[in-house]
Amino acid sequence: SKISLKYDIGLHVDACLGGFVLPFAKQLGYDIPSFDFSNDGVTSMSVDTHKYAYASKGTSVVLYRDEELRQAQYFPYANWTGGLYSTPTVAGSRPGALLACAWAALVSIGEDGYQKRVESILQASQKISDGIANMKDVYVLGKQ
């Protein structure tokens, strides 16, 4: 984040895997390094709702620090046979069913549900890590 500020360049955070784990882990009191818009240099983030948000495969979110950055995402094409075509996605227009399913997952699980799921995930991860620590000549990368 500091480097992006120093050189006045954007910084995208790919939170596609941990984007629905880390914020809730932080809420639960886990020591999570700052990775999001709380860092001044972060300009955009991506989160896959089809992973730990438990939505259907094929849904993701791109978040921007401000609207000006978001405007650069749109692709207009004036020579399309149907007239002016503009889309915010690489894939073009998409059916709304996946988005509706993602919304339903978010609303039905809710903040408390995500906190419970994250607690379960982190406890399982710790059990696995502890088991590996008891193995000869095997260790978890990133652990001191």
C-alpha positions as CSV (number, residue, x, y, z in Angstrom):
1,S,0.0,0.0,0.0
2,K,2.8,2.4,0.9
3,I,4.5,1.7,-2.5
4,S,1.4,2.4,-4.4
5,L,1.0,5.7,-2.6
6,K,4.7,6.6,-3.1
7,Y,4.5,6.0,-6.9
8,D,0.9,7.1,-7.3
9,I,-0.3,3.8,-8.8
10,G,-3.3,1.7,-8.1
11,L,-3.2,-1.3,-5.9
12,H,-5.6,-4.2,-6.5
13,V,-6.2,-6.7,-3.7
14,D,-7.2,-10.1,-4.9
15,A,-9.3,-11.3,-2.0
16,C,-11.1,-13.9,-4.0
17,L,-10.3,-16.7,-1.6
18,G,-10.1,-15.0,1.8
19,G,-12.5,-12.1,1.1
20,F,-15.3,-13.8,3.1
21,V,-13.1,-15.2,5.8
22,L,-10.7,-12.4,6.8
23,P,-13.2,-9.7,7.7
24,F,-15.2,-12.1,9.8
25,A,-12.1,-13.5,11.4
26,K,-11.1,-9.9,12.3
27,Q,-14.6,-9.3,13.9
28,L,-14.1,-12.5,15.9
29,G,-10.8,-11.1,17.4
30,Y,-8.3,-12.9,15.2
31,D,-5.1,-11.0,14.5
32,I,-5.7,-10.3,10.8
33,P,-3.3,-7.9,9.0
34,S,-5.0,-5.0,7.3
35,F,-5.6,-5.9,3.6
36,D,-8.5,-3.8,2.5
37,F,-9.6,-0.2,1.9
38,S,-8.4,0.7,5.4
39,N,-5.0,0.9,3.6
40,D,-5.0,4.2,1.8
41,G,-3.2,2.8,-1.3
42,V,-5.7,0.1,-2.0
43,T,-7.8,1.2,-5.0
44,S,-9.8,-2.0,-5.8
45,M,-10.6,-5.5,-4.4
46,S,-12.1,-8.6,-5.8
47,V,-14.1,-11.2,-3.8
48,D,-15.5,-14.5,-5.1
49,T,-19.0,-15.0,-3.6
50,H,-19.0,-18.6,-4.9
51,K,-16.2,-19.6,-2.4
52,Y,-16.7,-18.9,1.3
53,A,-19.8,-16.8,0.8
54,Y,-21.5,-20.0,-0.3
55,A,-23.1,-18.6,-3.4
56,S,-23.4,-20.4,-6.7
57,K,-20.3,-20.8,-8.9
58,G,-19.8,-18.0,-11.3
59,T,-20.3,-15.0,-9.1
60,S,-17.7,-12.5,-8.0
61,V,-17.5,-8.9,-6.9
62,V,-15.1,-6.1,-7.8
63,L,-15.1,-3.2,-5.4
64,Y,-13.5,0.2,-6.1
65,R,-12.4,2.9,-3.7
66,D,-14.3,5.5,-5.7
67,E,-16.7,5.9,-8.6
68,E,-14.1,7.3,-10.9
69,L,-12.2,4.0,-10.9
70,R,-15.4,2.1,-11.5
71,Q,-16.2,4.1,-14.6
72,A,-13.1,2.7,-16.3
73,Q,-14.5,-0.8,-16.0
74,Y,-17.3,-0.2,-18.6
75,F,-16.8,-1.2,-22.2
76,P,-18.9,0.6,-24.9
77,Y,-19.1,-0.6,-28.5
78,A,-20.8,1.8,-30.9
79,N,-20.6,-0.4,-34.1
80,W,-22.7,-3.3,-32.7
81,T,-25.5,-4.3,-35.1
82,G,-28.1,-3.7,-32.3
83,G,-26.9,-0.2,-31.6
84,L,-24.7,1.1,-28.8
85,Y,-23.6,-1.8,-26.6
86,S,-22.1,-1.2,-23.2
87,T,-21.2,-3.7,-20.5
88,P,-19.3,-3.6,-17.2
89,T,-18.1,-7.2,-17.6
90,V,-15.6,-9.0,-19.8
91,A,-18.3,-11.6,-20.5
92,G,-20.9,-9.1,-21.6
93,S,-24.5,-9.4,-20.4
94,R,-25.2,-12.2,-18.0
95,P,-28.4,-13.8,-16.7
96,G,-29.6,-12.5,-13.3
97,A,-30.2,-15.9,-11.7
98,L,-26.7,-16.3,-10.3
99,L,-26.8,-12.8,-8.9
100,A,-30.1,-13.5,-7.2
101,C,-28.8,-16.7,-5.8
102,A,-25.7,-14.9,-4.4
103,W,-27.9,-12.3,-2.8
104,A,-30.1,-15.1,-1.3
105,A,-27.0,-16.8,0.2
106,L,-25.8,-13.5,1.7
107,V,-29.1,-12.6,3.2
108,S,-30.0,-16.1,4.5
109,I,-26.6,-16.7,6.1
110,G,-26.2,-13.2,7.5
111,E,-23.4,-11.8,9.5
112,D,-23.8,-14.1,12.4
113,G,-23.9,-17.1,10.1
114,Y,-20.7,-16.1,8.4
115,Q,-19.0,-15.5,11.7
116,K,-20.0,-19.1,12.8
117,R,-18.7,-20.6,9.6
118,V,-15.4,-18.7,9.7
119,E,-14.9,-19.8,13.3
120,S,-15.5,-23.4,12.2
121,I,-13.1,-23.0,9.3
122,L,-10.3,-21.5,11.5
123,Q,-10.7,-24.1,14.2
124,A,-10.4,-26.9,11.6
125,S,-7.4,-25.2,10.1
126,Q,-5.8,-25.0,13.5
127,K,-6.4,-28.7,14.1
128,I,-4.8,-29.6,10.8
129,S,-1.9,-27.3,11.5
130,D,-1.5,-28.9,15.0
131,G,-1.6,-32.4,13.5
132,I,1.1,-31.5,10.9
133,A,3.3,-30.0,13.7
134,N,3.4,-33.5,15.3
135,M,4.7,-35.1,12.1
136,K,8.4,-35.8,11.7
137,D,10.1,-33.7,8.9
138,V,6.8,-32.0,7.9
139,Y,5.9,-28.4,8.7
140,V,3.4,-25.8,7.7
141,L,4.8,-23.0,5.5
142,G,4.5,-19.6,7.1
143,K,4.6,-20.8,10.6
144,Q,7.5,-19.9,12.8
